[in-house]
């Protein structure tokens, strides 16, 4: 199934809460593992206080299910305590995707 859509969320942690934001994002993988429509999910750190999430989807229904799912709800609950400002959330259209299967036996 072709990946056509994405979500990019950029997060700025309060300096004293950066470690907690990092742990929140690491723990988020367990949640998105239960979302069949979320085809890829990346949580990343840009610098000491800036983080992000990028997800991809095959269709609008899957993206909307994710946006209404557990990660945004959890972020809404912890965000005011952990983040310096509201997340910068953007929906994107994917123009080109390279996806390579990795041989698990390598």
N, CA, C and O atoms as CSV, one atom per row, in Angstrom:
chain,resi,resn,atom,element,x,y,z
A,1,UNK,N,N,0.844,-1.178,0.000
A,1,UNK,CA,C,0.000,0.000,0.000
A,1,UNK,C,C,0.891,1.243,0.000
A,1,UNK,O,O,1.831,1.341,0.788
A,2,UNK,N,N,0.594,2.166,-0.868
A,2,UNK,CA,C,1.402,3.368,-1.020
A,2,UNK,C,C,1.161,4.347,0.125
A,2,UNK,O,O,0.028,4.544,0.564
A,3,UNK,N,N,2.240,4.954,0.597
A,3,UNK,CA,C,2.134,5.975,1.634
A,3,UNK,C,C,1.928,7.316,0.958
A,3,UNK,O,O,2.745,7.739,0.140
A,4,UNK,N,N,0.833,7.985,1.301
A,4,UNK,CA,C,0.464,9.217,0.624
A,4,UNK,C,C,0.390,10.427,1.533
A,4,UNK,O,O,0.502,11.561,1.066
A,5,UNK,N,N,0.202,10.200,2.835
A,5,UNK,CA,C,-0.069,11.291,3.757
A,5,UNK,C,C,0.832,11.197,4.982
A,5,UNK,O,O,1.327,10.124,5.325
A,6,UNK,N,N,1.033,12.331,5.628
A,6,UNK,CA,C,1.854,12.339,6.830
A,6,UNK,C,C,1.378,13.365,7.834
A,6,UNK,O,O,0.513,14.196,7.555
A,7,UNK,N,N,1.969,13.278,9.010
A,7,UNK,CA,C,1.784,14.263,10.067
A,7,UNK,C,C,3.167,14.573,10.623
A,7,UNK,O,O,3.941,13.668,10.939
A,8,UNK,N,N,3.466,15.857,10.736
A,8,UNK,CA,C,4.705,16.312,11.345
A,8,UNK,C,C,4.344,17.142,12.563
A,8,UNK,O,O,3.609,18.124,12.451
A,9,UNK,N,N,4.850,16.759,13.719
A,9,UNK,CA,C,4.627,17.510,14.957
A,9,UNK,C,C,5.982,17.906,15.520
A,9,UNK,O,O,6.832,17.054,15.777
A,10,UNK,N,N,6.176,19.201,15.708
A,10,UNK,CA,C,7.411,19.709,16.301
A,10,UNK,C,C,7.109,20.182,17.711
A,10,UNK,O,O,6.139,20.903,17.944
A,11,UNK,N,N,7.952,19.766,18.651
A,11,UNK,CA,C,7.727,20.017,20.071
A,11,UNK,C,C,8.920,20.731,20.676
A,11,UNK,O,O,10.068,20.395,20.386
A,12,UNK,N,N,8.645,21.721,21.523
A,12,UNK,CA,C,9.713,22.383,22.270
A,12,UNK,C,C,9.480,22.141,23.757
A,12,UNK,O,O,8.486,22.595,24.324
A,13,UNK,N,N,10.403,21.424,24.374
A,13,UNK,CA,C,10.283,21.111,25.798
A,13,UNK,C,C,10.727,22.290,26.652
A,13,UNK,O,O,11.598,23.065,26.258
A,14,UNK,N,N,10.121,22.413,27.819
A,14,UNK,CA,C,10.672,23.311,28.815
A,14,UNK,C,C,12.053,22.751,29.147
A,14,UNK,O,O,12.193,21.535,29.277
A,15,UNK,N,N,13.087,23.602,29.292
A,15,UNK,CA,C,14.452,23.081,29.480
A,15,UNK,C,C,14.568,22.046,30.605
A,15,UNK,O,O,15.299,21.065,30.469
A,16,UNK,N,N,13.866,22.257,31.691
A,16,UNK,CA,C,13.964,21.325,32.824
A,16,UNK,C,C,13.126,20.064,32.609
A,16,UNK,O,O,13.190,19.138,33.418
A,17,UNK,N,N,12.348,20.015,31.537
A,17,UNK,CA,C,11.475,18.878,31.268
A,17,UNK,C,C,11.887,18.078,30.032
A,17,UNK,O,O,11.168,17.167,29.622
A,18,UNK,N,N,13.034,18.405,29.436
A,18,UNK,CA,C,13.452,17.743,28.195
A,18,UNK,C,C,13.577,16.228,28.355
A,18,UNK,O,O,13.174,15.481,27.463
A,19,UNK,N,N,14.121,15.771,29.462
A,19,UNK,CA,C,14.271,14.325,29.680
A,19,UNK,C,C,12.905,13.649,29.744
A,19,UNK,O,O,12.745,12.527,29.264
A,20,UNK,N,N,11.926,14.321,30.331
A,20,UNK,CA,C,10.582,13.748,30.417
A,20,UNK,C,C,9.912,13.697,29.049
A,20,UNK,O,O,9.184,12.749,28.752
A,21,UNK,N,N,10.149,14.706,28.214
A,21,UNK,CA,C,9.601,14.685,26.858
A,21,UNK,C,C,10.207,13.520,26.084
A,21,UNK,O,O,9.504,12.805,25.371
A,22,UNK,N,N,11.512,13.337,26.228
A,22,UNK,CA,C,12.191,12.231,25.559
A,22,UNK,C,C,11.579,10.897,25.976
A,22,UNK,O,O,11.310,10.059,25.115
A,23,UNK,N,N,11.356,10.680,27.242
A,23,UNK,CA,C,10.767,9.435,27.732
A,23,UNK,C,C,9.325,9.279,27.255
A,23,UNK,O,O,8.894,8.174,26.927
A,24,UNK,N,N,8.583,10.377,27.218
A,24,UNK,CA,C,7.216,10.327,26.703
A,24,UNK,C,C,7.208,9.835,25.258
A,24,UNK,O,O,6.402,8.980,24.890
A,25,UNK,N,N,8.108,10.379,24.448
A,25,UNK,CA,C,8.164,9.982,23.039
A,25,UNK,C,C,8.595,8.532,22.877
A,25,UNK,O,O,8.032,7.813,22.052
A,26,UNK,N,N,9.571,8.094,23.637
A,26,UNK,CA,C,10.007,6.695,23.569
A,26,UNK,C,C,8.837,5.773,23.931
A,26,UNK,O,O,8.625,4.752,23.277
A,27,UNK,N,N,8.093,6.128,24.956
A,27,UNK,CA,C,6.943,5.333,25.370
A,27,UNK,C,C,5.801,5.358,24.370
A,27,UNK,O,O,4.959,4.460,24.366
A,28,UNK,N,N,5.764,6.373,23.528
A,28,UNK,CA,C,4.706,6.482,22.537
A,28,UNK,C,C,4.707,5.371,21.510
A,28,UNK,O,O,3.665,5.073,20.925
A,29,UNK,N,N,5.852,4.750,21.278
A,29,UNK,CA,C,5.929,3.672,20.289
A,29,UNK,C,C,4.978,2.531,20.641
A,29,UNK,O,O,4.355,1.949,19.753
A,30,UNK,N,N,4.863,2.212,21.906
A,30,UNK,CA,C,3.946,1.140,22.315
A,30,UNK,C,C,2.503,1.461,21.933
A,30,UNK,O,O,1.731,0.562,21.597
A,31,UNK,N,N,2.147,2.727,21.984
A,31,UNK,CA,C,0.791,3.136,21.625
A,31,UNK,C,C,0.581,3.009,20.123
A,31,UNK,O,O,-0.407,2.413,19.693
A,32,UNK,N,N,1.485,3.552,19.315
A,32,UNK,CA,C,1.271,3.515,17.865
A,32,UNK,C,C,1.451,2.117,17.289
A,32,UNK,O,O,0.969,1.835,16.192
A,33,UNK,N,N,2.131,1.246,18.007
A,33,UNK,CA,C,2.220,-0.148,17.560
A,33,UNK,C,C,0.834,-0.786,17.461
A,33,UNK,O,O,0.646,-1.756,16.726
A,34,UNK,N,N,-0.132,-0.244,18.200
A,34,UNK,CA,C,-1.496,-0.776,18.188
A,34,UNK,C,C,-2.395,-0.064,17.172
A,34,UNK,O,O,-3.599,-0.315,17.137
A,35,UNK,N,N,-1.830,0.812,16.353
A,35,UNK,CA,C,-2.594,1.539,15.335
A,35,UNK,C,C,-2.280,0.950,13.961
A,35,UNK,O,O,-1.244,1.277,13.383
A,36,UNK,N,N,-3.135,0.104,13.431
A,36,UNK,CA,C,-2.827,-0.557,12.161
A,36,UNK,C,C,-2.688,0.405,10.978
A,36,UNK,O,O,-1.978,0.099,10.020
A,37,UNK,N,N,-3.349,1.554,11.030
A,37,UNK,CA,C,-3.271,2.492,9.917
A,37,UNK,C,C,-2.052,3.383,9.921
A,37,UNK,O,O,-1.743,4.020,8.914
A,38,UNK,N,N,-1.343,3.438,11.063
A,38,UNK,CA,C,-0.114,4.228,11.135
A,38,UNK,C,C,1.004,3.355,10.604
A,38,UNK,O,O,1.472,2.441,11.282
A,39,UNK,N,N,1.422,3.643,9.395
A,39,UNK,CA,C,2.374,2.778,8.695
A,39,UNK,C,C,3.810,2.998,9.152
A,39,UNK,O,O,4.564,2.036,9.300
A,40,UNK,N,N,4.198,4.248,9.377
A,40,UNK,CA,C,5.514,4.537,9.957
A,40,UNK,C,C,5.317,5.580,11.042
A,40,UNK,O,O,4.402,6.400,10.972
A,41,UNK,N,N,6.172,5.542,12.032
A,41,UNK,CA,C,6.123,6.505,13.128
A,41,UNK,C,C,7.555,6.711,13.602
A,41,UNK,O,O,8.254,5.762,13.956
A,42,UNK,N,N,7.967,7.953,13.602
A,42,UNK,CA,C,9.310,8.309,14.052
A,42,UNK,C,C,9.193,9.359,15.140
A,42,UNK,O,O,8.487,10.355,14.976
A,43,UNK,N,N,9.874,9.144,16.240
A,43,UNK,CA,C,10.039,10.167,17.266
A,43,UNK,C,C,11.515,10.531,17.241
A,43,UNK,O,O,12.377,9.652,17.228
A,44,UNK,N,N,11.808,11.831,17.233
A,44,UNK,CA,C,13.206,12.245,17.091
A,44,UNK,C,C,13.519,13.456,17.959
A,44,UNK,O,O,12.627,14.179,18.402
A,45,UNK,N,N,14.820,13.655,18.189
A,45,UNK,CA,C,15.302,14.792,18.961
A,45,UNK,C,C,16.194,15.626,18.056
A,45,UNK,O,O,17.097,15.102,17.405
A,46,UNK,N,N,15.934,16.931,18.019
A,46,UNK,CA,C,16.680,17.850,17.172
A,46,UNK,C,C,17.849,18.455,17.932
A,46,UNK,O,O,18.966,18.512,17.418
A,47,UNK,N,N,17.596,18.905,19.147
A,47,UNK,CA,C,18.648,19.441,20.015
A,47,UNK,C,C,18.194,19.239,21.458
A,47,UNK,O,O,17.309,18.423,21.714
A,48,UNK,N,N,18.780,19.959,22.393
A,48,UNK,CA,C,18.479,19.719,23.809
A,48,UNK,C,C,16.999,19.827,24.165
A,48,UNK,O,O,16.516,19.074,25.011
A,49,UNK,N,N,16.271,20.753,23.535
A,49,UNK,CA,C,14.885,20.977,23.926
A,49,UNK,C,C,13.878,20.814,22.781
A,49,UNK,O,O,12.675,20.954,23.002
A,50,UNK,N,N,14.342,20.525,21.581
A,50,UNK,CA,C,13.434,20.407,20.438
A,50,UNK,C,C,13.332,18.951,19.976
A,50,UNK,O,O,14.333,18.267,19.766
A,51,UNK,N,N,12.078,18.509,19.825
A,51,UNK,CA,C,11.773,17.132,19.470
A,51,UNK,C,C,10.746,17.128,18.351
A,51,UNK,O,O,10.200,18.173,17.997
A,52,UNK,N,N,10.487,15.965,17.803
A,52,UNK,CA,C,9.458,15.874,16.786
A,52,UNK,C,C,8.936,14.469,16.634
A,52,UNK,O,O,9.512,13.498,17.124
A,53,UNK,N,N,7.812,14.399,15.929
A,53,UNK,CA,C,7.185,13.134,15.560
A,53,UNK,C,C,6.820,13.240,14.082
A,53,UNK,O,O,6.302,14.262,13.631
A,54,UNK,N,N,7.094,12.178,13.338
A,54,UNK,CA,C,6.633,12.108,11.958
A,54,UNK,C,C,5.976,10.757,11.754
A,54,UNK,O,O,6.539,9.722,12.112
A,55,UNK,N,N,4.775,10.769,11.173
A,55,UNK,CA,C,4.027,9.547,10.894
A,55,UNK,C,C,3.623,9.551,9.427
A,55,UNK,O,O,3.526,10.607,8.802
A,56,UNK,N,N,3.388,8.361,8.883
A,56,UNK,CA,C,2.873,8.288,7.516
A,56,UNK,C,C,1.701,7.313,7.439
A,56,UNK,O,O,1.564,6.396,8.249
A,57,UNK,N,N,0.853,7.555,6.418
A,57,UNK,CA,C,-0.410,6.841,6.282
A,57,UNK,C,C,-0.722,6.625,4.807
A,57,UNK,O,O,-0.256,7.372,3.947
A,58,UNK,N,N,-1.508,5.605,4.529
A,58,UNK,CA,C,-1.916,5.320,3.154
A,58,UNK,C,C,-3.151,6.116,2.750
A,58,UNK,O,O,-3.363,6.369,1.564
A,59,UNK,N,N,-3.969,6.514,3.726
A,59,UNK,CA,C,-5.197,7.223,3.365
A,59,UNK,C,C,-5.627,8.160,4.491
A,59,UNK,O,O,-5.107,8.125,5.606
A,60,UNK,N,N,-6.591,8.988,4.146
A,60,UNK,CA,C,-7.078,10.014,5.081
A,60,UNK,C,C,-7.759,9.400,6.299
A,60,UNK,O,O,-7.651,9.946,7.397
A,61,UNK,N,N,-8.452,8.287,6.133
A,61,UNK,CA,C,-9.110,7.637,7.273
A,61,UNK,C,C,-8.085,7.226,8.327
A,61,UNK,O,O,-8.311,7.420,9.521
A,62,UNK,N,N,-6.965,6.660,7.891
A,62,UNK,CA,C,-5.923,6.235,8.832
A,62,UNK,C,C,-5.303,7.441,9.531
A,62,UNK,O,O,-5.060,7.409,10.737
A,63,UNK,N,N,-5.047,8.511,8.763
A,63,UNK,CA,C,-4.463,9.709,9.378
A,63,UNK,C,C,-5.427,10.308,10.397
A,63,UNK,O,O,-5.013,10.699,11.488
A,64,UNK,N,N,-6.711,10.381,10.046
A,64,UNK,CA,C,-7.692,10.934,10.978
A,64,UNK,C,C,-7.839,10.067,12.229
A,64,UNK,O,O,-8.014,10.586,13.332
A,65,UNK,N,N,-7.768,8.755,12.055
A,65,UNK,CA,C,-7.833,7.855,13.215
A,65,UNK,C,C,-6.652,8.123,14.147
A,65,UNK,O,O,-6.811,8.146,15.367
A,66,UNK,N,N,-5.479,8.324,13.574
A,66,UNK,CA,C,-4.300,8.608,14.400
A,66,UNK,C,C,-4.456,9.956,15.110
A,66,UNK,O,O,-4.190,10.067,16.307
A,67,UNK,N,N,-4.886,10.976,14.367
A,67,UNK,CA,C,-5.037,12.304,14.959
A,67,UNK,C,C,-6.078,12.324,16.066
A,67,UNK,O,O,-6.026,13.187,16.942
A,68,UNK,N,N,-7.017,11.398,16.043
A,68,UNK,CA,C,-8.010,11.281,17.100
A,68,UNK,C,C,-7.665,10.213,18.110
A,68,UNK,O,O,-8.494,9.866,18.951
A,69,UNK,N,N,-6.446,9.683,18.043
A,69,UNK,CA,C,-6.042,8.546,18.862
A,69,UNK,C,C,-5.356,8.900,20.164
A,69,UNK,O,O,-5.466,10.017,20.669
A,70,UNK,N,N,-4.655,7.928,20.687
A,70,UNK,CA,C,-4.081,8.012,22.028
A,70,UNK,C,C,-2.877,8.959,22.151
A,70,UNK,O,O,-2.729,9.627,23.173
A,71,UNK,N,N,-2.024,9.024,21.134
A,71,UNK,CA,C,-0.851,9.902,21.232
A,71,UNK,C,C,-1.276,11.366,21.362
A,71,UNK,O,O,-0.816,12.039,22.284
A,72,UNK,N,N,-2.132,11.889,20.479
A,72,UNK,CA,C,-2.563,13.273,20.658
A,72,UNK,C,C,-3.270,13.512,21.998
A,72,UNK,O,O,-3.092,14.562,22.614
A,73,UNK,N,N,-4.070,12.541,22.446
A,73,UNK,CA,C,-4.745,12.689,23.746
A,73,UNK,C,C,-3.726,12.767,24.875
A,73,UNK,O,O,-3.827,13.622,25.755
A,74,UNK,N,N,-2.745,11.871,24.843
A,74,UNK,CA,C,-1.716,11.868,25.886
A,74,UNK,C,C,-0.907,13.158,25.843
A,74,UNK,O,O,-0.595,13.734,26.885
A,75,UNK,N,N,-0.570,13.609,24.646
A,75,UNK,CA,C,0.193,14.852,24.509
A,75,UNK,C,C,-0.613,16.033,25.036
A,75,UNK,O,O,-0.057,16.945,25.648
A,76,UNK,N,N,-1.909,16.015,24.800
A,76,UNK,CA,C,-2.765,17.075,25.323
A,76,UNK,C,C,-2.781,17.110,26.845
A,76,UNK,O,O,-2.930,18.176,27.444
A,77,UNK,N,N,-2.630,15.951,27.470
A,77,UNK,CA,C,-2.640,15.876,28.932
A,77,UNK,C,C,-1.318,16.332,29.533
A,77,UNK,O,O,-1.312,17.058,30.528
A,78,UNK,N,N,-0.188,15.915,28.940
A,78,UNK,CA,C,1.121,16.238,29.525
A,78,UNK,C,C,1.736,17.501,28.942
A,78,UNK,O,O,2.648,18.076,29.536
A,79,UNK,N,N,1.248,17.938,27.786
A,79,UNK,CA,C,1.834,19.080,27.100
A,79,UNK,C,C,1.987,20.337,27.940
A,79,UNK,O,O,3.069,20.923,27.966
A,80,UNK,N,N,0.931,20.770,28.631
A,80,UNK,CA,C,1.069,22.008,29.406
A,80,UNK,C,C,2.180,21.951,30.464
A,80,UNK,O,O,2.789,22.974,30.774
A,81,UNK,N,N,2.438,20.789,31.005
A,81,UNK,CA,C,3.486,20.643,32.015
A,81,UNK,C,C,4.875,20.516,31.394
A,81,UNK,O,O,5.849,21.031,31.943
A,82,UNK,N,N,4.972,19.832,30.249
A,82,UNK,CA,C,6.283,19.507,29.673
A,82,UNK,C,C,6.758,20.458,28.583
A,82,UNK,O,O,7.963,20.609,28.382
A,83,UNK,N,N,5.837,21.099,27.882
A,83,UNK,CA,C,6.211,21.855,26.694
A,83,UNK,C,C,6.246,23.356,26.945
A,83,UNK,O,O,5.450,23.891,27.717
A,84,UNK,N,N,7.190,24.031,26.273
A,84,UNK,CA,C,7.329,25.478,26.383
A,84,UNK,C,C,6.229,26.208,25.628
A,84,UNK,O,O,5.896,27.344,25.963
A,85,UNK,N,N,5.661,25.563,24.608
A,85,UNK,CA,C,4.565,26.148,23.833
A,85,UNK,C,C,3.777,25.010,23.196
A,85,UNK,O,O,4.188,23.851,23.241
A,86,UNK,N,N,2.649,25.358,22.608
A,86,UNK,CA,C,1.828,24.345,21.946
A,86,UNK,C,C,2.613,23.673,20.824
A,86,UNK,O,O,3.441,24.320,20.182
A,87,UNK,N,N,2.366,22.384,20.577
A,87,UNK,CA,C,3.047,21.704,19.468
A,87,UNK,C,C,2.716,22.370,18.131
A,87,UNK,O,O,1.609,22.866,17.923
A,88,UNK,N,N,3.695,22.368,17.239
A,88,UNK,CA,C,3.503,22.824,15.862
A,88,UNK,C,C,3.126,21.580,15.067
A,88,UNK,O,O,3.993,20.778,14.719
A,89,UNK,N,N,1.844,21.418,14.779
A,89,UNK,CA,C,1.311,20.214,14.140
A,89,UNK,C,C,0.938,20.533,12.700
A,89,UNK,O,O,0.187,21.473,12.436
A,90,UNK,N,N,1.472,19.737,11.766
A,90,UNK,CA,C,1.201,19.966,10.351
A,90,UNK,C,C,0.847,18.651,9.669
A,90,UNK,O,O,1.524,17.641,9.861
A,91,UNK,N,N,-0.208,18.669,8.879
A,91,UNK,CA,C,-0.503,17.529,8.024
A,91,UNK,C,C,0.182,17.795,6.686
A,91,UNK,O,O,0.203,18.925,6.197
A,92,UNK,N,N,0.738,16.743,6.108
A,92,UNK,CA,C,1.493,16.894,4.861
A,92,UNK,C,C,1.063,15.829,3.861
A,92,UNK,O,O,0.577,14.759,4.228
A,93,UNK,N,N,1.256,16.157,2.585
A,93,UNK,CA,C,1.078,15.196,1.499
A,93,UNK,C,C,2.459,14.698,1.110
A,93,UNK,O,O,3.360,15.504,0.875
A,94,UNK,N,N,2.643,13.394,1.040
A,94,UNK,CA,C,3.926,12.818,0.662
A,94,UNK,C,C,4.041,12.792,-0.857
A,94,UNK,O,O,3.150,12.295,-1.546
A,95,UNK,N,N,5.136,13.325,-1.371
A,95,UNK,CA,C,5.346,13.401,-2.809
A,95,UNK,C,C,6.117,12.205,-3.342
A,95,UNK,O,O,5.864,11.750,-4.457
A,96,UNK,N,N,7.046,11.700,-2.563
A,96,UNK,CA,C,7.847,10.542,-2.962
A,96,UNK,C,C,8.296,9.826,-1.693
A,96,UNK,O,O,8.607,10.461,-0.685
A,97,UNK,N,N,8.323,8.511,-1.756
A,97,UNK,CA,C,8.691,7.699,-0.594
A,97,UNK,C,C,9.633,6.598,-1.043
A,97,UNK,O,O,9.367,5.913,-2.031
A,98,UNK,N,N,10.729,6.426,-0.325
A,98,UNK,CA,C,11.598,5.262,-0.520
A,98,UNK,C,C,11.425,4.394,0.713
A,98,UNK,O,O,11.643,4.836,1.840
A,99,UNK,N,N,11.043,3.193,0.486
A,99,UNK,CA,C,10.877,2.244,1.583
A,99,UNK,C,C,11.584,0.970,1.181
A,99,UNK,O,O,11.273,0.377,0.148
A,100,UNK,N,N,12.515,0.557,1.976
A,100,UNK,CA,C,13.298,-0.630,1.674
A,100,UNK,C,C,13.091,-1.657,2.777
A,100,UNK,O,O,13.274,-1.352,3.956
A,101,UNK,N,N,12.723,-2.833,2.411
A,101,UNK,CA,C,12.578,-3.911,3.394
A,101,UNK,C,C,13.956,-4.299,3.913
A,101,UNK,O,O,14.916,-4.411,3.150
A,102,UNK,N,N,14.034,-4.499,5.203
A,102,UNK,CA,C,15.280,-4.917,5.829
A,102,UNK,C,C,15.195,-6.397,6.130
A,102,UNK,O,O,14.207,-6.867,6.692
A,103,UNK,N,N,16.227,-7.129,5.759
A,103,UNK,CA,C,16.276,-8.557,6.017
A,103,UNK,C,C,16.580,-8.756,7.501
A,103,UNK,O,O,17.651,-8.375,7.972
A,104,UNK,N,N,15.646,-9.347,8.232
A,104,UNK,CA,C,15.789,-9.541,9.670
A,104,UNK,C,C,16.919,-10.491,10.025
A,104,UNK,O,O,17.354,-10.519,11.177
A,105,UNK,N,N,17.404,-11.265,9.071
A,105,UNK,CA,C,18.472,-12.213,9.365
A,105,UNK,C,C,19.855,-11.610,9.185
A,105,UNK,O,O,20.854,-12.259,9.496
A,106,UNK,N,N,19.931,-10.394,8.693
A,106,UNK,CA,C,21.228,-9.741,8.476
A,106,UNK,C,C,21.852,-9.286,9.747
A,106,UNK,O,O,22.945,-8.719,9.731
